[in-house]
Amino acid sequence: MTGTAARRHAPARLATLTDTLRPSQILAIAAEVRDLIASGRPVCNLTVGDFSPTYFPVPDRLARGIAARVATESNYPPSAGMPELRQAVPSFYRQWLGLDYDVANVLVCAGGRPAIYGAYRVLVNPGEHVLYPVPSWSNEYYAPIVGGIPVEVPCDAGTGFLPTAERLAPHVAGATLLVLCSPMNPAGTLFSEAQLGAICDLVLAENARRATAGERPLYVLYDQMYWMLTFGGATHCTPVGLRPAMKPFTVFVDGISKAFAATGLRVGWAVGPSDVIRAMSDLLTHVGAWAPRPEQLATADLLGDTAEIKAFHARMLPKVEERLRLLADGIAALRTEGFAVDSTPPRGSIYLSARFALNGCTAPDGSKLATNDDIRRYLLTSCGLAAVPFQAFGAREETGWFRLSVGAVSTDDIEALLPRLRTALAAVR
C-alpha cells in the first residue's frame, strides 16, 4: 500500500462526536479583543457575559463566608450538593418566587453549565428533537453533543427575540425538550406573563395528548440565571408560577453567577421533578461537576439572608441599569441623527440588543460590510466597540443585531465609546 493510500485508510484518532464539536464563537471573539487591548488601542469590551470585581464585587456575606470556611471545608462535597444549600434553595424559591419544592428536587452543580448538560443528557435520546429559539445561548452546541436534532425557531425584535406559542406550535409534536431562557441571553429581554403562559398552555395540551397516547412528555428547560436582574418595572415569571401543572415537566437552571456577580465562584443548581433530578445527579456524579464546599455553604447563608440580598441589589442593579441605559440612550441619539442603528429597551440581565445595520455598506478602506462579522470587525478596529453578533447565538440572518454586555465596563468606558462610534458610523458609505 502506498503512503497516500495508507493515509486515506488510516483509522480516525478521535470519536465521531468530535466531528460535530465547534469552539465557542464568543471565546474566539474575546481572544481577538484581548489582542487589540494588548496593543494599546482603546476598547470598550462589551463581549463577555461576566462582571468585573472592580465595579461589581460579590456580596460581603458571600465573600466572608467562603474565606471563613476554606481551612475547614476543603474536602469533597456530597455529589448532589451540600445539604445546607439543597435546603436553602427551596426556601429561597418559596420566598422570592412562590414556588414549592423540597430537597429531593434540587441538584447543586459547578455553575449552570453542568446542569444544562445534565438535563440535555438525561432527557434527550439520540435522534430526538430539541426545540429552541434563535438567537439563544449555546443550544446549537448542546443539542449535537447529546445526539439531539436541533429545531430552531427564528425570533426577531418584534417579539423581543423571544419565541411565541404561535411560532413554537408547528414544532412541539415532534420535540422532546423545549429550551427557554428569561431574562434572555443574548437579547436582554424577558417573557411577559401572557407570552410565557401561552407557551405553557401549548406544552400542557401537547402533554395531555401524549399521556393519552402513552408517549414521553415534552419537557421545558427553563434557564433563569438572570431572573433577579430586571429593570424598568419588568418582572420575572416562571412556567410553574403561571401554570402549576407545568411542575412535572419543568427543569429550572439557576445559580449565583449573575444574580450576585459571582461567575467565577461556580455555584449553580437545577430544580425540577425528583426523578429527573436524581438521574441528573447520577450522571454528573461520574463527571465530578461539583461546586466547592466553602462556596456552597456560603451561598446557603446568603440565600437565607433577605436583608443582605436586598441591600446588595440596591447597590448592584442601579449600576447595571445605568450602563445599559447609557448605551441605549447613546444609540437612540445616533438613530435620531439618521444613523442606521437601533436597540431594545433595557429590561433584564446585563445585555442590550443593539443593531448596527451596516450590511451592504462600504468601509473607508473600500471593503464591503456584507456580514455581521464584517460589521463586528469594522466597529472593533475603527472605534474600539467590542460586541458579539447574534450569529454567535445561532442566528442566521445578517441583519446587524449584536449583544452588548455591560458587566465588565465602567460608565466612563461607555461615554468615551459613543463619540468614537459616531465617527465610525459617519465614515461608512
C-alpha positions as CSV (number, residue, x, y, z in Angstrom):
1,M,0.0,0.0,0.0
2,T,1.4,3.4,-0.9
3,G,1.8,6.2,1.6
4,T,-1.1,8.1,0.2
5,A,-3.4,5.0,0.3
6,A,-2.4,4.2,3.9
7,R,-3.2,7.7,5.0
8,R,-6.6,7.5,3.2
9,H,-7.5,4.3,5.1
10,A,-6.0,5.2,8.4
11,P,-8.5,4.9,11.3
12,A,-9.8,8.1,12.9
13,R,-7.9,9.1,16.1
14,L,-10.9,10.6,17.8
15,A,-14.5,9.6,18.5
16,T,-17.1,10.6,15.9
17,L,-18.6,13.1,18.4
18,T,-15.6,15.4,17.8
19,D,-16.7,15.8,14.2
20,T,-19.6,17.9,15.4
21,L,-17.8,19.9,18.1
22,R,-17.2,23.5,17.4
23,P,-15.4,26.1,19.6
24,S,-17.3,28.9,21.1
25,Q,-17.5,31.9,18.8
26,I,-17.8,34.2,21.8
27,L,-14.5,33.0,23.2
28,A,-12.8,33.3,19.8
29,I,-14.0,36.9,19.6
30,A,-12.8,37.6,23.2
31,A,-9.3,36.4,22.2
32,E,-9.2,38.9,19.3
33,V,-10.4,41.7,21.7
34,R,-7.6,40.9,24.2
35,D,-5.0,41.1,21.4
36,L,-6.3,44.5,20.4
37,I,-6.3,45.7,24.1
38,A,-2.7,44.5,24.5
39,S,-1.7,46.6,21.5
40,G,-2.7,49.7,23.4
41,R,-5.9,50.5,21.4
42,P,-8.9,52.0,23.3
43,V,-11.5,49.2,23.5
44,C,-14.9,49.2,25.2
45,N,-15.2,45.4,25.8
46,L,-18.9,44.6,25.6
47,T,-18.4,40.9,24.7
48,V,-18.1,38.9,27.8
49,G,-21.1,37.9,29.9
50,D,-19.1,38.5,33.1
51,F,-18.6,41.0,35.8
52,S,-15.5,43.0,36.7
53,P,-15.0,42.7,40.5
54,T,-13.7,46.3,40.3
55,Y,-17.2,47.5,39.5
56,F,-19.3,44.6,40.8
57,P,-17.9,42.9,43.8
58,V,-19.8,39.9,45.3
59,P,-21.9,40.3,48.4
60,D,-19.9,40.8,51.5
61,R,-21.6,37.9,53.3
62,L,-20.7,35.6,50.4
63,A,-17.0,36.6,50.4
64,R,-16.7,36.4,54.2
65,G,-18.5,33.0,54.3
66,I,-16.1,31.5,51.8
67,A,-13.0,32.8,53.4
68,A,-14.1,31.6,56.8
69,R,-14.6,28.0,55.6
70,V,-11.6,27.4,53.4
71,A,-9.5,25.9,56.2
72,T,-12.1,23.5,57.5
73,E,-14.2,22.6,54.4
74,S,-11.6,21.6,51.8
75,N,-12.8,18.0,51.2
76,Y,-15.2,16.6,48.6
77,P,-18.9,17.8,48.9
78,P,-21.7,15.3,48.5
79,S,-22.3,14.7,44.8
80,A,-25.8,16.2,44.8
81,G,-24.7,19.2,46.8
82,M,-24.3,20.2,50.4
83,P,-27.5,19.5,52.4
84,E,-27.4,23.1,53.7
85,L,-27.6,24.5,50.2
86,R,-30.1,22.0,48.9
87,Q,-32.3,23.0,51.8
88,A,-31.7,26.7,51.2
89,V,-32.7,26.7,47.6
90,P,-36.3,25.6,48.1
91,S,-36.7,28.2,50.9
92,F,-35.3,30.8,48.6
93,Y,-37.6,29.9,45.8
94,R,-40.6,29.8,48.2
95,Q,-39.9,33.3,49.5
96,W,-38.9,35.0,46.3
97,L,-40.8,33.1,43.5
98,G,-43.7,31.5,45.3
99,L,-42.6,28.0,44.1
100,D,-43.0,24.9,46.3
101,Y,-40.0,22.5,46.1
102,D,-38.0,20.4,48.5
103,V,-34.6,18.9,48.8
104,A,-35.2,16.0,46.5
105,N,-35.9,18.5,43.7
106,V,-32.5,20.2,43.9
107,L,-29.2,19.3,42.4
108,V,-26.2,21.6,43.1
109,C,-23.6,21.9,40.3
110,A,-20.4,23.9,39.5
111,G,-22.4,26.7,37.8
112,G,-25.3,26.4,35.4
113,R,-23.5,24.7,32.5
114,P,-23.3,21.2,34.1
115,A,-27.0,21.5,35.0
116,I,-27.9,22.3,31.4
117,Y,-25.7,19.5,30.1
118,G,-27.1,17.0,32.6
119,A,-30.7,17.9,31.7
120,Y,-30.0,17.5,28.0
121,R,-28.3,14.2,28.6
122,V,-31.0,12.6,30.7
123,L,-34.0,13.9,28.8
124,V,-32.9,13.7,25.1
125,N,-32.2,10.4,23.3
126,P,-30.1,10.5,20.1
127,G,-32.3,11.4,17.2
128,E,-34.9,13.3,19.2
129,H,-35.8,16.9,18.6
130,V,-34.6,19.8,20.8
131,L,-36.7,22.9,20.2
132,Y,-35.3,26.3,21.0
133,P,-35.4,29.9,19.7
134,V,-32.6,31.6,17.9
135,P,-30.8,33.6,19.0
136,S,-30.2,31.7,22.2
137,W,-27.2,30.8,24.3
138,S,-25.3,27.6,23.4
139,N,-28.2,25.3,22.4
140,E,-26.7,24.8,19.0
141,Y,-23.7,23.3,20.8
142,Y,-25.5,21.2,23.4
143,A,-28.1,19.6,21.1
144,P,-25.5,17.9,18.8
145,I,-23.3,16.8,21.8
146,V,-26.2,14.6,23.0
147,G,-27.1,13.4,19.5
148,G,-30.3,15.5,19.5
149,I,-31.6,17.1,16.4
150,P,-31.8,20.9,16.7
151,V,-35.1,22.5,15.7
152,E,-34.5,26.3,15.6
153,V,-37.3,28.8,15.8
154,P,-36.0,32.2,14.4
155,C,-37.2,35.2,16.5
156,D,-36.9,38.9,15.9
157,A,-37.1,42.3,17.6
158,G,-40.9,42.2,17.2
159,T,-41.2,39.6,19.9
160,G,-38.1,40.8,21.9
161,F,-36.2,37.9,20.3
162,L,-38.3,35.6,22.4
163,P,-40.5,32.7,21.0
164,T,-44.2,32.8,21.0
165,A,-46.7,30.0,21.2
166,E,-47.7,30.6,17.6
167,R,-44.1,30.2,16.4
168,L,-43.5,27.1,18.5
169,A,-46.8,25.3,17.8
170,P,-45.8,23.7,14.5
171,H,-42.8,22.0,16.1
172,V,-43.9,20.8,19.6
173,A,-45.4,17.5,18.4
174,G,-42.0,16.1,17.4
175,A,-39.9,17.6,20.2
176,T,-38.6,16.0,23.4
177,L,-37.1,19.2,25.0
178,L,-38.1,22.9,24.7
179,V,-35.3,25.2,25.9
180,L,-36.3,28.7,27.1
181,C,-34.3,31.5,28.8
182,S,-35.7,34.6,30.6
183,P,-34.3,37.2,31.1
184,M,-32.8,36.2,27.8
185,N,-29.2,35.7,26.9
186,P,-28.3,37.3,24.4
187,A,-31.2,39.8,23.9
188,G,-31.7,41.2,27.4
189,T,-35.4,40.8,27.1
190,L,-37.9,38.7,29.2
191,F,-41.2,37.0,28.8
192,S,-44.4,38.7,29.7
193,E,-46.9,36.5,31.7
194,A,-49.2,36.4,28.7
195,Q,-46.3,35.3,26.4
196,L,-45.0,32.6,28.7
197,G,-48.4,31.5,29.8
198,A,-49.5,30.8,26.2
199,I,-46.4,28.6,25.7
200,C,-47.2,26.7,28.9
201,D,-50.7,26.1,27.6
202,L,-49.2,24.8,24.4
203,V,-46.9,22.4,26.3
204,L,-49.7,21.2,28.6
205,A,-52.0,20.5,25.7
206,E,-49.3,18.5,23.9
207,N,-48.5,16.5,27.1
208,A,-52.2,15.7,27.6
209,R,-52.2,14.3,24.1
210,R,-49.0,12.3,24.8
211,A,-50.4,10.9,28.0
212,T,-53.4,9.5,26.2
213,A,-51.1,8.1,23.5
214,G,-48.7,6.6,26.0
215,E,-45.8,8.8,24.8
216,R,-43.0,10.5,26.8
217,P,-43.8,14.1,27.7
218,L,-42.3,17.3,26.3
219,Y,-40.0,18.8,28.9
220,V,-39.1,22.5,29.4
221,L,-35.6,23.5,30.4
222,Y,-36.0,27.0,31.8
223,D,-32.8,28.9,32.2
224,Q,-33.4,31.7,34.7
225,M,-29.9,32.6,35.6
226,Y,-30.6,36.3,35.3
227,W,-34.0,36.4,37.0
228,M,-33.0,38.7,39.8
229,L,-31.7,41.3,37.3
230,T,-34.7,43.2,35.9
231,F,-35.3,46.9,35.2
232,G,-37.9,49.4,34.2
233,G,-40.7,47.8,36.1
234,A,-40.2,44.5,34.4
235,T,-41.0,41.4,36.4
236,H,-39.8,37.8,36.1
237,C,-42.3,35.0,35.6
238,T,-41.9,31.2,35.6
239,P,-43.7,28.3,33.9
240,V,-44.6,26.7,37.2
241,G,-45.6,30.0,38.8
242,L,-48.0,30.7,36.0
243,R,-49.3,27.2,35.4
244,P,-48.7,24.8,38.4
245,A,-49.5,21.9,36.1
246,M,-46.1,22.5,34.5
247,K,-44.2,21.3,37.5
248,P,-43.7,17.7,36.4
249,F,-42.3,18.9,33.0
250,T,-40.1,21.9,34.0
251,V,-36.4,21.9,34.9
252,F,-35.0,25.2,36.2
253,V,-31.4,26.1,35.8
254,D,-30.2,28.9,38.1
255,G,-27.3,29.9,40.4
256,I,-25.3,32.8,41.9
257,S,-23.2,33.6,38.8
258,K,-25.3,36.6,37.5
259,A,-27.6,37.5,40.4
260,F,-24.7,38.0,42.7
261,A,-21.9,38.9,40.2
262,A,-20.2,35.6,41.2
263,T,-19.4,34.0,37.9
264,G,-16.1,32.5,38.9
265,L,-17.3,31.0,42.2
266,R,-19.2,28.3,40.2
267,V,-22.3,27.6,42.3
268,G,-25.4,26.7,40.3
269,W,-28.3,24.4,40.7
270,A,-31.1,22.6,38.9
271,V,-34.6,22.4,40.3
272,G,-37.2,20.0,38.8
273,P,-39.0,16.7,39.1
274,S,-37.3,14.4,41.6
275,D,-36.9,11.6,39.1
276,V,-35.2,13.9,36.6
277,I,-33.0,15.5,39.3
278,R,-32.0,12.0,40.6
279,A,-31.0,10.9,37.1
280,M,-29.0,14.1,36.5
281,S,-27.3,13.6,39.9
282,D,-26.3,10.0,39.0
283,L,-24.9,11.2,35.7
284,L,-23.0,14.2,37.0
285,T,-21.5,12.1,39.9
286,H,-19.4,10.5,37.2
287,V,-18.4,13.9,35.8
288,G,-17.4,15.4,39.1
289,A,-19.2,18.7,38.3
290,W,-19.3,19.8,42.0
291,A,-19.2,23.2,43.4
292,P,-16.6,23.6,46.2
293,R,-17.8,23.1,49.8
294,P,-16.9,26.6,51.1
295,E,-18.8,28.3,48.2
296,Q,-21.8,26.1,48.7
297,L,-22.1,26.8,52.4
298,A,-21.5,30.5,52.0
299,T,-24.2,30.5,49.3
300,A,-26.6,28.8,51.6
301,D,-26.0,31.5,54.2
302,L,-26.6,34.2,51.6
303,L,-29.8,32.8,50.2
304,G,-31.3,32.8,53.7
305,D,-30.3,36.5,54.4
306,T,-33.1,38.6,52.7
307,A,-31.8,41.9,54.1
308,E,-28.3,41.2,52.6
309,I,-29.7,40.3,49.2
310,K,-31.9,43.4,49.1
311,A,-29.0,45.6,50.2
312,F,-26.7,44.1,47.6
313,H,-29.2,44.5,44.7
314,A,-29.9,48.1,45.9
315,R,-26.3,48.8,45.1
316,M,-25.8,46.5,42.1
317,L,-28.9,46.9,40.0
318,P,-28.7,50.7,39.5
319,K,-25.2,50.3,38.3
320,V,-26.1,47.7,35.7
321,E,-29.1,49.7,34.6
322,E,-27.1,52.9,34.3
323,R,-24.7,51.2,31.9
324,L,-27.5,49.7,29.8
325,R,-29.3,53.0,29.6
326,L,-26.2,54.9,28.7
327,L,-25.8,52.6,25.7
328,A,-29.5,52.6,24.8
329,D,-29.7,56.4,25.1
330,G,-26.5,56.8,23.1
331,I,-27.8,54.6,20.3
332,A,-31.1,56.4,20.3
333,A,-29.3,59.7,19.9
334,L,-27.4,58.3,16.9
335,R,-30.6,57.0,15.4
336,T,-32.1,60.5,15.7
337,E,-29.2,61.8,13.8
338,G,-30.1,59.4,11.0
339,F,-27.6,56.6,11.5
340,A,-28.8,53.0,10.9
341,V,-28.8,51.9,14.5
342,D,-31.3,50.7,17.0
343,S,-31.7,48.9,20.3
344,T,-34.2,47.2,22.5
345,P,-35.2,48.9,25.9
346,P,-33.2,47.6,28.9
347,R,-35.4,45.0,30.6
348,G,-33.3,42.4,32.2
349,S,-29.9,40.6,32.6
350,I,-26.7,42.5,31.7
351,Y,-27.3,42.6,28.0
352,L,-28.6,45.1,25.4
353,S,-29.7,44.0,21.9
354,A,-28.3,46.6,19.5
355,R,-28.5,46.9,15.8
356,F,-25.8,48.3,13.6
357,A,-27.5,47.9,10.2
358,L,-24.4,48.5,8.1
359,N,-24.9,45.4,5.9
360,G,-24.1,46.3,2.3
361,C,-22.2,49.5,3.3
362,T,-18.6,50.2,2.4
363,A,-15.9,50.9,5.0
364,P,-13.4,53.8,4.5
365,D,-10.8,51.3,3.2
366,G,-13.2,50.2,0.4
367,S,-14.1,46.9,1.9
368,K,-17.7,45.7,1.9
369,L,-19.5,45.1,5.1
370,A,-21.6,42.2,3.9
371,T,-22.0,40.1,7.1
372,N,-22.5,40.8,10.8
373,D,-18.9,39.6,11.4
374,D,-17.7,42.2,8.8
375,I,-19.5,44.8,10.9
376,R,-18.1,43.5,14.1
377,R,-14.5,43.7,12.9
378,Y,-15.1,47.2,11.5
379,L,-16.5,48.5,14.7
380,L,-13.8,46.9,16.8
381,T,-10.9,48.2,14.7
382,S,-12.4,51.6,13.9
383,C,-13.8,52.7,17.2
384,G,-13.0,50.0,19.8
385,L,-16.6,48.7,20.1
386,A,-16.2,45.0,21.0
387,A,-19.5,43.3,20.6
388,V,-20.9,39.8,19.8
389,P,-23.1,39.3,16.7
390,F,-26.2,37.2,17.1
391,Q,-24.6,34.7,14.8
392,A,-22.7,33.5,17.9
393,F,-26.1,32.6,19.3
394,G,-27.3,30.6,16.3
395,A,-29.0,33.4,14.3
396,R,-28.7,33.0,10.5
397,E,-30.0,36.4,9.3
398,E,-27.3,39.0,8.6
399,T,-29.3,41.9,9.9
400,G,-26.8,43.7,12.1
401,W,-28.0,42.6,15.5
402,F,-25.5,42.3,18.3
403,R,-25.3,41.5,22.0
404,L,-23.7,44.2,24.2
405,S,-22.7,43.1,27.7
406,V,-22.1,45.8,30.4
407,G,-20.8,43.8,33.4
408,A,-17.1,44.4,32.7
409,V,-17.0,48.1,31.7
410,S,-17.3,51.4,33.5
411,T,-19.7,54.3,32.7
412,D,-16.6,56.2,31.6
413,D,-15.7,53.4,29.1
414,I,-19.2,53.8,27.6
415,E,-19.2,57.5,27.5
416,A,-15.8,57.5,25.8
417,L,-17.0,55.0,23.2
418,L,-20.0,56.9,22.0
419,P,-18.2,59.7,20.1
420,R,-15.8,57.2,18.6
421,L,-18.8,55.1,17.5
422,R,-20.4,58.2,15.8
423,T,-17.2,58.9,13.9
424,A,-17.0,55.2,12.7
425,L,-20.7,55.2,11.6
426,A,-20.3,58.5,9.7
427,A,-17.3,57.1,7.8
428,V,-19.1,54.3,6.1
429,R,-20.9,54.7,2.8
